[in-house]
Amino acid sequence: MAIATAVHPEGDKTRIVHVPAEGQGTVAVGEAVTAAIGWERRYRLMRMHTALHLLSVVFPFAVTGGSVGEDKGRLDFDMPEVPEDLPALEAALNELVEGNHAVTQEWITDAEMAANPNLIKTMNVKPPMGQGRVRLIRIGDVDLQPCGGTHVRNTQEIGKLALGKIEKKGKQNRRVSVVFAE
């Protein structure tokens, strides 16, 4: 049975409901199941998600939104103008990827998160709080931010990246796409 998505029912982050893809049927309560992750797809998503963390370092603007895909990701920035030297930014992004930075996690309390709002890069999305603790993702000495997503263990796993389209999405909002270059 293919699973289309997973959701937190009624916003309860301690519970997960796996939603079958259309036409897949259902599983009865108490029925034994075996789950298998589609590793190739998952790993591409992990690589791209981690790449977006690095994109937020290279483009040092507040993040207003984002999306992670298998082949392409994007971040929306509160950025009035597109920087002039995009090739230099792409080179800086790939330099971070090649930097062999460990990607680790650590935890702080909700109160510690509230006392350190400078860790939050996203303007419209709150960090994953409400369970008493918040997971922080640290990429070497390059980045530290709250995140509930999945990541690779080392930046070199991401592979070479290329900046994609940069679109104007409002007076001060710019959408920056990134793709795998290999």
N, C-alpha and C positions, 0 to 999 in steps of 0.2 A: 504494500500500500504506500503510495507516494504521499508525502506530507507537503502541503502548500505553504504553511506558515505556522508559527507558534505565537500564542498571545498570553498575556497575563489577564485572567478573568477578573473583571470589575476593578482593574488596576492593581490587583494584589500581586506584588512582585515576588512573593514567596511561592506562588503557584504558576504552573505553566500548562496550557492546553495546546496540544498538537492538533491542528486542523487538517483533515485529509484533503487532498486535491480533489477537484470536481470529478464526480463519477467513481470515486474510490471506495465507496461504502463506509461502514462504520465498524467499530470494535465494541463489543459488549463489555459492560463493567465487570471486572473480575477475569476477563479473558487474558490468557498469557500472550505476550507479544515480545518480539525481539526487534530492537532498533539498530539500524546501521546508518552511519553518516555517509553521505556522498562526499568522500574526502577531497576529490579533485576540485569540485565546486567550492567546498568549504575553505580549502586552502587558498584559492584565488581570492575569495572574499576577505580572508584574514590578511593577505598581502595588501589588498587595496585599502582595507580599513586602516592598517598601520601606515600606509603611504599618505592617507589623508591627515593623519597626525603630523607628519613631516611637512605636508603642504601648509598646514596652519602655522608652522614655524617660519617657513620661507616667505609666506605672505602674512606679516605680523599685524593683522587687522582682526577685529571682533568677527566671529563667525555667526551668521544669521540663519544658516541652514546647511543641509548636506544630504548626500545620498551615496550609498556604496553599492557598486555592481561588480560582477565577475570580471569585466574587462575595462570598466570605466568608473570613476568616482568623481564627485564634485563637491566643492564647498562654496557656499555663498558668503561673501564678505561685505562688511560695512566699509566699503572702499570707494571713495569719491571718484578717483581716476585710476586707470590701469597703469601700473608701473611701466616705465619706458623700456628697460632692458630685460625683456622676457627671456632671451637666451641665457642671460646671467642667472636669472631665477631658476630656470630649468637645470642649469649646471649646479647650482647650490643645492637643489633638491636631490639630484643624483649623487652629489658629494655626501649628503647625509645618509642616503641609502647605502653607499659604499663604505661608510664610516664604521661599520661593524659594531654598531651600538646595540647593547643588550636591551631587550624590551621586557620589563618586569612589572609586577604589580605589588601594591602595598595598600594598606587599609587605614582609614582615619574615621573617627566618629562623625556623626551628622553635625555635632556641635563644632568640631574642628573644621569641618567643611564650611559651615556658616561663618566661622571666624576668619576664613581665608578665601574670600570671594575672588581674589586675584588668580586663583587656580582655574577659574571658569572662563573658557574662551567663547562659549556659545551664548548669544544674547537671548535667544528665544526658547532654548531647550534647557531645562533645569538638569543638574547632575542627578545621577541615580541615588536619591536620598529617600529616607522614610523607613528604612529597615534597621536603623541604629548605627550603621556604618556605610562608608562610601569607598568604592574601589578606585584607586588612582593608578594610572598607567604611566610608568616612567620609561623614557627612551634615553638611555645613557644620561648624559648631562645636558641633553638637547631639549627635552620636553617633559612636562609633568602636568597631567590633567585628569579630572574624573572621567571615567568611561566604563560602561558596562559591556562593551563589545568584545569581539575575539581578535586576537593579534598574533603575529608571528613572534618567535623568540629573539630574532636578531634582524636588524635592518637590512642586512645583505640578502636575506630571504626574499625581500620584496622584488628585486630585479630592477633593471633600468626602466625609468619612467620618462614620459614625454608630456609636456603641457598640451592640453587640448584647447578647445574653444574658450574664449573669455567673453561672456555676454553681459550686457547691461540689463539689469533686472529691476531698475528703479533709480531714483535720484542718486542714491549713495550705495546701491547694492550691485555687486558684480559677482557673477557665477564663474568660477574657475574649474575647468575639468582637467583631469589627469588620466592618462592611459598607460598601459604597459607598452614599452617600446620594443620589447622582444617577444 
